[in-house]
Amino acid sequence: MNTRLHKKIYSTIAYLLDRETLTREELIVGVSGKIKSAVGKNGFSVGDETKLRGEIGTVIDELISGGLIECRSDCFRLATGSPVILRAEACEKEILRELKASPLSKPELKSRLAVTLGTAGTLTERDDNILWSLIGKTLKRLESLGIIRLREGMYSVEQSKSAQLDDIDALLTLKGELLSRIHGRGGEFFEHYFMTLLGKYMVKHGKRVLSNKVMGGADDGGIDGIIDTEDSLGFKETIMVQMKNRLETTNETTVRGFWGSVCARGGSRGIFATTSDFHSSARDFMNSIDNCVGIDGDKIFSMACECLYGIKRKGGELAVDTRVV
Protein backbone atom coordinates (compact mmCIF):
# COMPACT_ATOMS: atom_id res chain seq x y z
CA MET A 1 0.00 0.00 0.00
CA ASN A 2 1.43 3.39 -0.94
CA THR A 3 1.89 6.06 1.72
CA ARG A 4 -0.64 8.45 0.20
CA LEU A 5 -3.44 5.85 0.19
CA HIS A 6 -2.56 4.70 3.71
CA LYS A 7 -2.81 8.29 4.96
CA LYS A 8 -6.13 8.79 3.17
CA ILE A 9 -7.62 5.62 4.68
CA TYR A 10 -6.30 6.58 8.13
CA SER A 11 -7.78 10.10 8.03
CA THR A 12 -11.11 8.89 6.64
CA ILE A 13 -11.48 6.31 9.41
CA ALA A 14 -10.79 9.07 11.94
CA TYR A 15 -13.35 11.35 10.26
CA LEU A 16 -16.11 8.72 10.31
CA LEU A 17 -15.52 7.38 13.83
CA ASP A 18 -15.25 10.90 15.24
CA ARG A 19 -18.95 11.26 14.38
CA GLU A 20 -20.50 7.84 15.12
CA THR A 21 -19.77 4.24 15.97
CA LEU A 22 -19.78 1.79 13.03
CA THR A 23 -19.55 -1.94 12.48
CA ARG A 24 -16.51 -3.22 10.61
CA GLU A 25 -18.52 -3.60 7.41
CA GLU A 26 -20.09 -0.13 7.75
CA LEU A 27 -16.65 1.35 8.33
CA ILE A 28 -15.12 -0.37 5.30
CA VAL A 29 -18.06 0.63 3.10
CA GLY A 30 -17.95 4.22 4.38
CA VAL A 31 -14.21 4.64 3.84
CA SER A 32 -14.37 2.93 0.45
CA GLY A 33 -17.23 5.16 -0.65
CA LYS A 34 -15.44 8.37 0.28
CA ILE A 35 -12.21 7.35 -1.42
CA LYS A 36 -14.03 6.25 -4.60
CA SER A 37 -16.01 9.49 -4.57
CA ALA A 38 -12.79 11.50 -4.34
CA VAL A 39 -11.16 9.82 -7.33
CA GLY A 40 -14.28 8.99 -9.35
CA LYS A 41 -16.13 5.68 -9.37
CA ASN A 42 -15.20 4.97 -12.99
CA GLY A 43 -11.58 4.70 -11.94
CA PHE A 44 -12.30 1.52 -9.93
CA SER A 45 -12.74 -1.97 -11.32
CA VAL A 46 -14.20 -4.82 -9.27
CA GLY A 47 -10.68 -6.01 -8.59
CA ASP A 48 -9.57 -2.55 -7.50
CA GLU A 49 -12.50 -2.28 -5.10
CA THR A 50 -11.75 -5.68 -3.60
CA LYS A 51 -8.11 -4.66 -3.11
CA LEU A 52 -9.16 -1.35 -1.55
CA ARG A 53 -11.46 -3.11 0.94
CA GLY A 54 -8.57 -5.36 1.95
CA GLU A 55 -6.27 -2.38 2.49
CA ILE A 56 -8.91 -0.62 4.56
CA GLY A 57 -9.20 -3.75 6.71
CA THR A 58 -5.42 -3.77 7.14
CA VAL A 59 -5.40 -0.17 8.38
CA ILE A 60 -8.30 -0.92 10.75
CA ASP A 61 -6.29 -3.78 12.26
CA GLU A 62 -3.24 -1.50 12.60
CA LEU A 63 -5.31 1.08 14.47
CA ILE A 64 -6.76 -1.57 16.78
CA SER A 65 -3.30 -2.96 17.62
CA GLY A 66 -2.08 0.59 18.20
CA GLY A 67 -4.90 1.24 20.65
CA LEU A 68 -6.34 4.10 18.59
CA ILE A 69 -9.71 2.48 17.89
CA GLU A 70 -11.62 -0.17 19.80
CA CYS A 71 -14.53 -2.52 19.19
CA ARG A 72 -17.45 -2.71 21.61
CA SER A 73 -20.62 -4.68 20.91
CA ASP A 74 -19.42 -5.27 17.32
CA CYS A 75 -19.08 -1.50 16.73
CA PHE A 76 -15.85 0.40 16.26
CA ARG A 77 -15.21 3.73 17.97
CA LEU A 78 -12.29 6.02 18.69
CA ALA A 79 -10.42 4.63 21.68
CA THR A 80 -11.57 6.15 24.93
CA GLY A 81 -9.34 7.05 27.81
CA SER A 82 -8.12 10.33 29.18
CA PRO A 83 -8.95 13.12 26.72
CA VAL A 84 -6.18 15.51 25.72
CA ILE A 85 -6.93 18.70 27.66
CA LEU A 86 -5.18 21.69 26.16
CA ARG A 87 -4.71 24.80 28.26
CA ALA A 88 -3.18 28.05 27.03
CA GLU A 89 -0.76 28.29 29.95
CA ALA A 90 0.58 24.77 29.30
CA CYS A 91 1.08 25.66 25.66
CA GLU A 92 2.88 28.87 26.64
CA LYS A 93 5.17 27.02 29.07
CA GLU A 94 6.19 24.49 26.42
CA ILE A 95 6.78 27.16 23.77
CA LEU A 96 9.08 29.11 26.07
CA ARG A 97 10.88 25.92 27.12
CA GLU A 98 11.48 24.95 23.50
CA LEU A 99 12.55 28.43 22.40
CA LYS A 100 14.86 28.80 25.35
CA ALA A 101 16.77 25.80 24.00
CA SER A 102 16.88 26.91 20.35
CA PRO A 103 15.08 29.03 17.73
CA LEU A 104 12.24 27.17 15.98
CA SER A 105 9.73 27.75 13.21
CA LYS A 106 5.98 27.56 13.85
CA PRO A 107 5.63 24.11 12.18
CA GLU A 108 8.54 22.81 14.27
CA LEU A 109 6.88 24.07 17.44
CA LYS A 110 3.61 22.43 16.44
CA SER A 111 5.34 19.10 15.79
CA ARG A 112 7.16 19.15 19.14
CA LEU A 113 4.17 20.33 21.19
CA ALA A 114 1.93 17.71 19.58
CA VAL A 115 4.21 15.08 21.13
CA THR A 116 4.73 16.86 24.46
CA LEU A 117 1.06 17.70 25.03
CA GLY A 118 -0.26 14.41 23.67
CA THR A 119 -2.23 15.30 20.55
CA ALA A 120 0.13 13.26 18.36
CA GLY A 121 -1.15 10.11 20.05
CA THR A 122 -4.82 10.61 19.14
CA LEU A 123 -6.59 9.60 15.94
CA THR A 124 -8.89 12.61 15.54
CA GLU A 125 -7.48 15.88 14.18
CA ARG A 126 -9.74 18.00 16.38
CA ASP A 127 -7.23 18.40 19.22
CA ASP A 128 -4.44 19.05 16.71
CA ASN A 129 -6.46 21.94 15.29
CA ILE A 130 -7.08 23.32 18.78
CA LEU A 131 -3.36 23.08 19.53
CA TRP A 132 -2.46 24.86 16.26
CA SER A 133 -4.83 27.71 17.18
CA LEU A 134 -3.38 27.94 20.70
CA ILE A 135 0.17 28.05 19.36
CA GLY A 136 -0.73 30.88 16.97
CA LYS A 137 -2.40 32.96 19.69
CA THR A 138 0.40 32.33 22.18
CA LEU A 139 3.16 33.26 19.73
CA LYS A 140 1.33 36.47 18.83
CA ARG A 141 0.88 37.35 22.51
CA LEU A 142 4.50 36.62 23.48
CA GLU A 143 5.74 38.62 20.50
CA SER A 144 3.57 41.61 21.42
CA LEU A 145 4.97 41.48 24.97
CA GLY A 146 8.52 41.52 23.60
CA ILE A 147 9.37 38.15 25.14
CA ILE A 148 10.03 36.46 21.81
CA ARG A 149 10.82 37.70 18.31
CA LEU A 150 10.26 36.42 14.77
CA ARG A 151 13.03 36.69 12.20
CA GLU A 152 13.15 34.91 8.84
CA GLY A 153 10.42 32.48 9.91
CA MET A 154 12.17 31.50 13.16
CA TYR A 155 10.98 32.33 16.68
CA SER A 156 13.49 32.93 19.46
CA VAL A 157 13.60 34.39 22.97
CA GLU A 158 14.66 38.02 23.19
CA GLN A 159 18.06 38.07 24.92
CA SER A 160 16.99 40.88 27.24
CA LYS A 161 14.09 38.71 28.48
CA SER A 162 15.94 35.41 28.90
CA ALA A 163 16.79 36.15 32.54
CA GLN A 164 13.07 36.58 33.29
CA LEU A 165 12.00 33.20 31.89
CA ASP A 166 12.22 31.42 35.24
CA ASP A 167 9.89 33.99 36.81
CA ILE A 168 7.53 33.77 33.83
CA ASP A 169 7.55 29.97 34.06
CA ALA A 170 6.71 30.10 37.77
CA LEU A 171 3.75 32.40 37.12
CA LEU A 172 2.49 30.18 34.29
CA THR A 173 2.70 27.15 36.58
CA LEU A 174 0.75 29.00 39.28
CA LYS A 175 -1.87 30.24 36.81
CA GLY A 176 -2.25 26.76 35.37
CA GLU A 177 -2.76 25.24 38.82
CA LEU A 178 -5.38 27.84 39.80
CA LEU A 179 -7.40 27.57 36.59
CA SER A 180 -7.17 23.76 36.53
CA ARG A 181 -8.49 23.57 40.09
CA ILE A 182 -11.33 25.96 39.26
CA HIS A 183 -12.18 24.01 36.12
CA GLY A 184 -12.23 20.75 38.05
CA ARG A 185 -14.77 22.11 40.54
CA GLY A 186 -17.43 22.71 37.88
CA GLY A 187 -19.66 25.55 36.70
CA GLU A 188 -21.59 26.21 39.92
CA PHE A 189 -18.38 26.59 41.93
CA PHE A 190 -16.94 28.97 39.34
CA GLU A 191 -20.04 31.18 39.48
CA HIS A 192 -19.78 31.61 43.26
CA TYR A 193 -16.00 31.97 43.17
CA PHE A 194 -15.98 34.60 40.45
CA MET A 195 -18.80 36.69 41.93
CA THR A 196 -16.98 36.77 45.28
CA LEU A 197 -13.72 37.67 43.51
CA LEU A 198 -15.48 40.37 41.50
CA GLY A 199 -16.92 41.88 44.68
CA LYS A 200 -13.48 42.00 46.30
CA TYR A 201 -12.03 43.53 43.12
CA MET A 202 -14.70 46.25 43.04
CA VAL A 203 -14.07 47.18 46.67
CA LYS A 204 -10.31 47.28 46.08
CA HIS A 205 -10.91 49.73 43.22
CA GLY A 206 -13.04 52.13 45.20
CA LYS A 207 -16.56 50.80 44.71
CA ARG A 208 -19.08 49.97 47.42
CA VAL A 209 -20.89 46.70 46.82
CA LEU A 210 -24.59 47.08 47.60
CA SER A 211 -25.59 43.53 46.63
CA ASN A 212 -23.88 40.56 45.04
CA LYS A 213 -25.78 37.44 44.06
CA VAL A 214 -25.54 34.37 41.89
CA MET A 215 -28.72 33.81 39.92
CA GLY A 216 -28.39 30.20 38.77
CA GLY A 217 -31.14 27.92 37.54
CA ALA A 218 -32.53 27.18 34.10
CA ASP A 219 -34.60 30.39 34.04
CA ASP A 220 -31.78 32.87 34.61
CA GLY A 221 -32.20 34.29 31.11
CA GLY A 222 -28.49 34.08 30.33
CA ILE A 223 -27.55 36.11 33.43
CA ASP A 224 -25.59 34.08 35.98
CA GLY A 225 -24.86 36.87 38.46
CA ILE A 226 -25.80 40.45 39.31
CA ILE A 227 -23.71 42.89 41.35
CA ASP A 228 -24.95 46.35 42.35
CA THR A 229 -22.27 48.93 43.12
CA GLU A 230 -21.96 52.59 44.13
CA ASP A 231 -18.97 54.88 43.65
CA SER A 232 -17.73 57.68 45.91
CA LEU A 233 -20.01 60.21 44.21
CA GLY A 234 -23.09 58.08 44.73
CA PHE A 235 -23.47 56.81 41.15
CA LYS A 236 -25.03 53.35 41.16
CA GLU A 237 -24.62 50.58 38.63
CA THR A 238 -26.21 47.21 38.04
CA ILE A 239 -23.64 44.90 36.48
CA MET A 240 -24.86 41.64 34.97
CA VAL A 241 -22.47 38.73 34.60
CA GLN A 242 -22.34 35.52 32.62
CA MET A 243 -19.73 32.92 33.59
CA LYS A 244 -18.46 29.92 31.64
CA ASN A 245 -16.14 27.38 33.23
CA ARG A 246 -14.85 25.86 30.01
CA LEU A 247 -11.80 24.99 27.96
CA GLU A 248 -13.36 25.99 24.64
CA THR A 249 -12.93 29.49 23.23
CA THR A 250 -16.05 31.66 23.63
CA ASN A 251 -17.41 32.77 20.25
CA GLU A 252 -19.09 35.98 19.13
CA THR A 253 -22.58 34.44 18.96
CA THR A 254 -22.47 33.52 22.66
CA VAL A 255 -21.32 37.01 23.66
CA ARG A 256 -23.99 38.66 21.49
CA GLY A 257 -26.64 36.54 23.18
CA PHE A 258 -25.41 37.61 26.60
CA TRP A 259 -25.33 41.30 25.66
CA GLY A 260 -28.90 41.00 24.39
CA SER A 261 -29.95 39.65 27.80
CA VAL A 262 -28.18 42.53 29.60
CA CYS A 263 -29.98 45.10 27.45
CA ALA A 264 -33.35 43.36 27.81
CA ARG A 265 -33.05 43.33 31.61
CA GLY A 266 -31.86 46.93 31.94
CA GLY A 267 -28.31 46.27 33.11
CA SER A 268 -25.93 49.23 32.99
CA ARG A 269 -22.87 47.05 32.35
CA GLY A 270 -22.11 43.48 31.30
CA ILE A 271 -19.21 41.20 32.19
CA PHE A 272 -18.63 37.90 30.41
CA ALA A 273 -16.16 35.77 32.38
CA THR A 274 -14.57 32.55 31.12
CA THR A 275 -11.76 30.40 32.46
CA SER A 276 -10.58 30.04 28.85
CA ASP A 277 -10.36 32.72 26.14
CA PHE A 278 -12.44 34.63 23.57
CA HIS A 279 -12.43 34.28 19.83
CA SER A 280 -11.05 37.37 18.11
CA SER A 281 -14.48 38.17 16.63
CA ALA A 282 -15.99 38.06 20.13
CA ARG A 283 -13.36 40.52 21.37
CA ASP A 284 -13.98 42.77 18.36
CA PHE A 285 -17.70 42.78 19.14
CA MET A 286 -17.15 43.73 22.80
CA ASN A 287 -14.74 46.47 21.76
CA SER A 288 -17.39 47.88 19.42
CA ILE A 289 -20.03 48.39 22.11
CA ASP A 290 -20.14 50.36 25.33
CA ASN A 291 -20.24 48.83 28.79
CA CYS A 292 -19.45 45.19 28.04
CA VAL A 293 -16.13 43.54 28.83
CA GLY A 294 -14.72 40.05 28.62
CA ILE A 295 -12.65 38.57 31.43
CA ASP A 296 -10.56 35.55 30.42
CA GLY A 297 -8.40 33.13 32.37
CA ASP A 298 -5.43 35.52 32.34
CA LYS A 299 -7.49 38.31 33.91
CA ILE A 300 -9.07 35.99 36.46
CA PHE A 301 -5.58 34.97 37.54
CA SER A 302 -4.38 38.58 37.84
CA MET A 303 -7.52 39.52 39.81
CA ALA A 304 -6.96 36.55 42.13
CA CYS A 305 -3.34 37.65 42.72
CA GLU A 306 -4.35 41.27 43.33
CA CYS A 307 -7.18 40.43 45.72
CA LEU A 308 -5.47 37.37 47.25
CA TYR A 309 -8.58 35.25 46.77
CA GLY A 310 -7.73 31.77 45.53
CA ILE A 311 -4.09 32.90 45.68
CA LYS A 312 -2.17 33.48 48.92
CA ARG A 313 1.25 34.69 49.94
CA LYS A 314 3.44 31.96 51.38
CA GLY A 315 6.95 32.80 52.52
CA GLY A 316 7.01 35.92 50.38
CA GLU A 317 5.84 34.01 47.30
CA LEU A 318 2.44 33.42 45.73
CA ALA A 319 0.73 30.04 45.95
CA VAL A 320 -2.72 28.59 45.30
CA ASP A 321 -4.96 28.87 48.35
CA THR A 322 -6.51 25.39 48.57
CA ARG A 323 -8.89 26.61 51.29
CA VAL A 324 -10.68 28.59 48.56
CA VAL A 325 -10.17 26.47 45.45
LINQUI-V732541 format. One record per residue. N is the residue number from 1. RES is the residue in one letter. OMEGA is omega in radians with two decimals (* if undefined). Layout:
BEGIN
<<N	RES	OMEGA> <N	RES	OMEGA>>
END
This chain:
BEGIN
<<1	M	-3.14> <2	N	-3.05> <3	T	-3.11> <4	R	3.13> <5	L	3.12> <6	H	-3.13> <7	K	3.14> <8	K	3.11> <9	I	-3.14> <10	Y	-3.08> <11	S	3.13> <12	T	3.05> <13	I	3.12> <14	A	-3.13> <15	Y	-3.08> <16	L	-3.09> <17	L	3.06> <18	D	-3.08> <19	R	-3.13> <20	E	3.04> <21	T	-3.08> <22	L	2.99> <23	T	-3.14> <24	R	-3.12> <25	E	3.11> <26	E	-3.14> <27	L	3.13> <28	I	3.14> <29	V	-3.13> <30	G	3.13> <31	V	3.13> <32	S	-3.13> <33	G	-3.12> <34	K	3.13> <35	I	3.11> <36	K	3.12> <37	S	-3.11> <38	A	-3.07> <39	V	-3.12> <40	G	-3.07> <41	K	-3.10> <42	N	-3.14> <43	G	-3.09> <44	F	2.98> <45	S	3.10> <46	V	3.13> <47	G	3.11> <48	D	-3.12> <49	E	3.10> <50	T	3.11> <51	K	3.13> <52	L	3.12> <53	R	3.12> <54	G	3.14> <55	E	3.07> <56	I	3.10> <57	G	3.11> <58	T	3.14> <59	V	3.09> <60	I	3.14> <61	D	3.10> <62	E	-3.11> <63	L	3.07> <64	I	-3.13> <65	S	3.10> <66	G	3.11> <67	G	-3.10> <68	L	3.00> <69	I	-3.12> <70	E	-3.13> <71	C	3.08> <72	R	-3.13> <73	S	3.11> <74	D	3.11> <75	C	3.10> <76	F	3.12> <77	R	3.01> <78	L	-3.11> <79	A	3.10> <80	T	-3.08> <81	G	-3.08> <82	S	3.12> <83	P	3.09> <84	V	-3.14> <85	I	-3.08> <86	L	3.11> <87	R	-3.08> <88	A	-3.09> <89	E	3.09> <90	A	3.10> <91	C	-3.12> <92	E	3.12> <93	K	-3.09> <94	E	3.09> <95	I	-3.13> <96	L	3.12> <97	R	-3.14> <98	E	-3.09> <99	L	3.07> <100	K	-3.13> <101	A	-3.13> <102	S	3.08> <103	P	-3.12> <104	L	3.03> <105	S	3.13> <106	K	3.09> <107	P	3.10> <108	E	3.09> <109	L	3.14> <110	K	-3.12> <111	S	-3.10> <112	R	-3.13> <113	L	3.10> <114	A	3.10> <115	V	-3.07> <116	T	-3.07> <117	L	2.95> <118	G	-3.09> <119	T	3.13> <120	A	-3.11> <121	G	3.11> <122	T	-3.09> <123	L	-3.13> <124	T	3.12> <125	E	-3.06> <126	R	-3.12> <127	D	3.06> <128	D	3.12> <129	N	3.10> <130	I	3.13> <131	L	3.14> <132	W	3.12> <133	S	3.13> <134	L	3.14> <135	I	3.14> <136	G	3.14> <137	K	-3.10> <138	T	3.11> <139	L	3.13> <140	K	-3.13> <141	R	-3.12> <142	L	3.11> <143	E	3.14> <144	S	3.11> <145	L	3.13> <146	G	-3.13> <147	I	3.08> <148	I	3.10> <149	R	3.13> <150	L	3.10> <151	R	3.11> <152	E	3.07> <153	G	-3.11> <154	M	3.08> <155	Y	3.10> <156	S	3.12> <157	V	3.05> <158	E	-3.09> <159	Q	-3.12> <160	S	-3.11> <161	K	-3.03> <162	S	-3.13> <163	A	-3.11> <164	Q	-3.02> <165	L	3.12> <166	D	3.11> <167	D	3.12> <168	I	-3.14> <169	D	3.13> <170	A	3.11> <171	L	3.11> <172	L	3.10> <173	T	3.14> <174	L	3.12> <175	K	3.13> <176	G	3.14> <177	E	-3.14> <178	L	-3.08> <179	L	3.10> <180	S	3.12> <181	R	3.10> <182	I	-3.12> <183	H	-3.12> <184	G	-3.12> <185	R	3.05> <186	G	-3.04> <187	G	-3.10> <188	E	3.11> <189	F	-3.11> <190	F	3.13> <191	E	-3.13> <192	H	3.12> <193	Y	-3.05> <194	F	3.14> <195	M	3.07> <196	T	3.11> <197	L	3.14> <198	L	3.10> <199	G	3.12> <200	K	-3.14> <201	Y	3.12> <202	M	3.14> <203	V	-3.12> <204	K	-3.12> <205	H	2.93> <206	G	3.11> <207	K	2.98> <208	R	-3.12> <209	V	-3.13> <210	L	3.06> <211	S	-3.08> <212	N	-3.06> <213	K	3.01> <214	V	-3.09> <215	M	3.10> <216	G	3.09> <217	G	-3.09> <218	A	-3.07> <219	D	-3.10> <220	D	3.07> <221	G	-3.14> <222	G	3.11> <223	I	-3.09> <224	D	-3.12> <225	G	3.09> <226	I	3.09> <227	I	3.11> <228	D	-3.10> <229	T	3.09> <230	E	3.12> <231	D	-3.04> <232	S	3.11> <233	L	3.12> <234	G	3.09> <235	F	-3.10> <236	K	3.12> <237	E	3.00> <238	T	-3.08> <239	I	3.14> <240	M	-2.97> <241	V	2.92> <242	Q	-3.06> <243	M	3.14> <244	K	3.09> <245	N	-2.99> <246	R	3.05> <247	L	-3.09> <248	E	3.08> <249	T	3.13> <250	T	-3.07> <251	N	-3.09> <252	E	-3.11> <253	T	3.13> <254	T	-3.13> <255	V	3.10> <256	R	3.11> <257	G	3.11> <258	F	-3.12> <259	W	3.07> <260	G	3.11> <261	S	3.11> <262	V	-3.13> <263	C	-3.10> <264	A	-3.09> <265	R	3.04> <266	G	3.10> <267	G	3.13> <268	S	3.09> <269	R	3.08> <270	G	3.07> <271	I	3.05> <272	F	-3.09> <273	A	3.09> <274	T	3.09> <275	T	-3.14> <276	S	-3.04> <277	D	3.11> <278	F	3.00> <279	H	-3.10> <280	S	3.13> <281	S	3.08> <282	A	3.10> <283	R	3.12> <284	D	3.13> <285	F	-3.13> <286	M	3.10> <287	N	-3.08> <288	S	-3.13> <289	I	3.12> <290	D	2.92> <291	N	3.02> <292	C	-3.12> <293	V	3.05> <294	G	3.11> <295	I	-3.10> <296	D	-3.11> <297	G	3.11> <298	D	-3.11> <299	K	3.09> <300	I	3.13> <301	F	-3.12> <302	S	3.08> <303	M	3.14> <304	A	3.12> <305	C	-3.11> <306	E	-3.08> <307	C	-3.09> <308	L	3.07> <309	Y	-2.98> <310	G	3.04> <311	I	3.13> <312	K	3.04> <313	R	-3.12> <314	K	-3.13> <315	G	3.13> <316	G	3.12> <317	E	3.13> <318	L	3.11> <319	A	3.08> <320	V	3.11> <321	D	-3.07> <322	T	3.05> <323	R	-3.13> <324	V	-3.11> <325	V	*>>
END
